[in-house]
Every structure is written in structure tokens, then in C-alpha cells.
Amino acid sequence: LNYVQLHICPCAPAPVQLVKWGLFPCSPVYPALAVSLDMLEFVSTLFVHLAPNETAWADALTSFLARQGHVFEVQ
């Protein structure tokens, strides 16, 4: 976790400065979080090259939804 100090003014809004630093802002106006553009590119490439595994996806989705209170009967 790194912190970046920005000096905000109308001519240099926070999102523009973050993108120049190689970070993707979480909000177009007042971003409180930014993610590395390199990491986003890596994850995008990873998902393109992953082998399709419907069982793992279905298990993950079922588990996630169960934590949200949605329970399914699966086999």
C-alpha cells in the first residue's frame, strides 16, 4: 500500500494526475483509491489466457452468493 500526495487545482485534477503516474483512479471526480495500470493489464491478460473451468467458476459463484444469503442446492 503506497500513498501519493497530489496537489489539486482546476488545471490538474486528481484523476489526470493519477493516470500520469500510471494509476487508474477509482472515481472520475474525487478518487480515494487508485490501482496500478500495469496490474490491471496483467489481470486482463491473465483472464484471456486462463483455461475455461466452469466448475471452478460455478463453485466460486455459489460460495459468493451463499455468503450474501442466497443458498442453492447444487450437486
N, C-alpha and C positions, 0 to 999 in steps of 0.2 A: 504494500500500500504506500503510494507516494502522494505527497501533496504538492500542488503547483500554485504559486501565488500569481494572480493576474491583476493587472491594473486596468480597470474597465473604464471606458469612455465611449461616447456615441460613435467615434470614428474607429474603435476597435472593440466590438462586442465580445463577450466571453466565448461563445461558440466558434467564432472565427479564429480567435487566438488558440483555442484548444486544437482545432484542426491543423493549424500551422505547426503545432507541437507534435502532431501525429496521433492525436487523441480524438475519439468520437464522442461528442457531448451527449448526455442522456436527455437533454432538453434543448429546444431551439432558442429559449429565452434566458432562463436562469439555471444553467446546469450545475448540479451539486456533485455529479459523478461523471467520469469520462472513462472510456475503455480504449486501450491501445488499438489503433487501426491494424497494426501487424498481427495482433492476436485475433481480431475479427477475420482477417484474411486467412489465417491459419485454420480457424474453426470452419470457415466456409469451405476451404479446400479439403479438410478432414471429412466433412459431411458428403462431399462429392465422391470421395474415394472409399467410404465405408461400404462394406458388403451389406446388402439388404437383409435384415433379420427381423422378420415380422414378429416372431415370438418375443424377442427381447423388447421390441417397441411396445407390443401389447402388454407385456408384464410391467414395464415401466409406467405406461399409461394407467393400467389398473391400480398399481400401487399409489400413484399420484392421486387419482380420483378417490381412492379409499381414504387417504388422509384428509380429503376435502369432505368426506361424509357420504360419498357415493359408493355403494357396495354392489358388486356384480358377482353373479355365480358363474365361475369360469372352470373349465376343465383342461 
